[in-house]
Structure formats: structure tokens, C-alpha cells
Amino acid sequence: MAALLRGLLLKLQDSGERVMLAAIGYCVAALLFILAMAAFIYAAAVALTEAYGPVVAGVVIGVVAAVLGLMTMAWLSLRKRRLRKEMRLRRLARQPSLAEAAAMTALPAMLQKNPVGVLIAAAAAGFILQRSTGHKK
């Protein structure tokens, strides 16, 4: 049991390290992207200020930023709506099989009569399914 627990802890530690490295990498990339965008906005402001003056430059940069923000929000909204629709269609397409429907109706009655027997049967079924799918470690 201790070896199993030690193996599980090592596996969790490895996956945690990978997640942390990925998170740090994404944070660095995001900071560099923000720095690049700030430099671009500053350069655009300087160029527009020289050509049209500071008020017009500020208005143009503000309008462009607002339009880009609204376009991003619209894109995210459409994407979220599409994902919800796909999830709903998947949920509706997955109808329970005859065995699942029978188990759903019989399980509460079995559980009231013999909870320990149902627990043992569920554990045995899980063990058999795990062995039959070939997930051996």
C-alpha cells in the first residue's frame, strides 16, 4: 500500500511540476505580448501626435482599442454559445442504453435492501471493467 501511495505521490508531483512550468511559460509569454502591445500603442501615439496632434491621436487610439475589445467580446460570446450548443447536442445524443436504464431503476431498490452487497458488486464490476480495458499499471 505504501508503494502504491508513493507512486501516486510521485506521479502527482511530476504532473504538478509540468503544470507549474506551463503556467510560468504562459505568464512570461503574456507579459512579453503585453510589452509588445504597449510599444506598438506608444509608437502609434507618437506617429499620430506628430501628424494630427495629441487630442486626435488619443481619440483614434481609444476608438481602435474599444472596437478591438468589442470584437473580442463578440467572438468570445459566439464561441461560448457554440460550445454550449455542442454540449447540449452531445448530451441529447447520448441516450442511456437498456442496461443503464435498468440499472438506474433497480439500483435504488437494491441499495435500500442490501447496501453492502451493492457496494461489493459495484467494486467487482469496476475491477472487472478495469482489467478488461487493459489499464494495467
C-alpha positions in Angstrom: 0.0 0.0 0.0 2.9 2.4 0.8 4.5 1.7 -2.6 1.2 2.5 -4.3 0.8 5.7 -2.3 4.5 6.7 -3.0 4.0 6.1 -6.7 0.8 8.1 -6.8 2.5 11.0 -5.0 5.5 10.9 -7.4 3.0 10.9 -10.4 1.1 13.9 -8.9 4.4 15.7 -8.2 5.6 15.2 -11.8 2.3 16.5 -13.2 2.3 19.4 -10.8 5.8 20.4 -12.0 4.6 20.2 -15.6 1.6 22.4 -14.8 3.8 24.9 -13.0 6.3 25.1 -15.9 3.5 25.6 -18.4 1.9 28.3 -16.2 5.2 30.1 -15.9 5.8 29.9 -19.6 2.3 31.2 -20.4 2.8 34.1 -17.9 6.2 35.1 -19.5 4.6 34.9 -23.0 1.7 37.0 -21.8 4.0 39.6 -20.3 6.0 39.8 -23.5 2.8 40.2 -25.5 1.6 43.0 -23.3 5.0 44.7 -23.6 4.9 44.4 -27.4 1.3 45.8 -27.5 2.3 48.7 -25.2 5.3 49.5 -27.5 3.0 49.4 -30.6 0.5 51.7 -29.0 3.2 54.1 -27.9 4.7 54.2 -31.4 1.2 54.7 -32.9 0.6 57.5 -30.5 3.9 59.3 -31.3 3.3 58.9 -35.0 -0.3 60.2 -34.8 0.7 63.0 -32.5 3.2 64.3 -35.0 0.8 64.1 -37.8 -2.5 65.2 -36.2 -1.9 66.4 -32.7 -2.3 64.8 -29.3 -6.1 65.0 -29.0 -6.8 63.3 -32.3 -4.1 60.7 -31.6 -5.7 59.9 -28.2 -9.2 59.6 -29.7 -8.0 57.4 -32.6 -6.1 55.0 -30.3 -9.1 54.9 -27.9 -11.6 54.2 -30.6 -9.4 51.5 -32.2 -8.9 49.8 -28.7 -12.6 50.0 -28.0 -13.5 48.4 -31.3 -10.9 45.7 -30.9 -12.2 45.0 -27.4 -15.8 44.8 -28.6 -14.9 42.5 -31.4 -13.0 40.2 -29.0 -16.0 40.1 -26.6 -18.3 39.3 -29.5 -16.0 36.5 -30.7 -15.9 35.1 -27.1 -19.7 35.2 -26.8 -20.2 33.4 -30.1 -17.6 30.8 -29.2 -19.3 30.2 -25.8 -22.7 29.9 -27.4 -21.4 27.4 -29.9 -19.7 25.3 -27.2 -22.9 25.3 -25.1 -24.9 24.2 -28.2 -22.4 21.4 -28.9 -22.5 20.2 -25.3 -26.3 20.2 -25.3 -26.4 18.2 -28.6 -23.9 15.7 -27.2 -25.9 15.3 -24.0 -29.1 14.8 -26.0 -27.5 12.4 -28.4 -26.2 10.2 -25.6 -29.3 8.2 -24.7 -28.8 5.7 -21.9 -28.6 2.1 -23.0 -31.1 -0.5 -21.9 -28.6 -1.8 -19.3 -28.0 1.7 -17.9 -31.8 2.4 -17.8 -32.4 -0.9 -16.0 -29.5 -0.2 -13.5 -30.9 3.3 -12.8 -34.3 1.9 -11.9 -33.1 -1.1 -10.0 -30.2 0.4 -8.1 -32.2 2.4 -5.5 -34.3 -0.6 -4.5 -31.2 -2.8 -4.3 -29.4 -0.1 -2.2 -32.2 0.0 0.3 -32.3 -3.8 0.7 -28.6 -4.5 0.9 -26.2 -1.6 0.7 -23.0 -3.6 1.5 -23.9 -6.1 -1.3 -24.4 -3.3 -3.8 -21.0 -1.8 -2.8 -19.3 -5.1 -3.3 -21.0 -5.7 -6.6 -20.0 -2.2 -7.8 -16.4 -2.7 -6.7 -16.3 -6.1 -8.5 -17.8 -4.6 -11.7 -15.2 -1.7 -11.6 -12.4 -4.2 -11.1 -13.6 -6.4 -14.0 -14.0 -3.3 -16.3 -10.6 -2.1 -15.3 -9.0 -5.4 -16.1 -10.9 -5.9 -19.4 -10.0 -2.5 -20.8 -6.2 -3.2 -20.3 -5.4 -0.3 -17.9 -2.7 -2.2 -16.0 0.0 -0.3 -14.1 
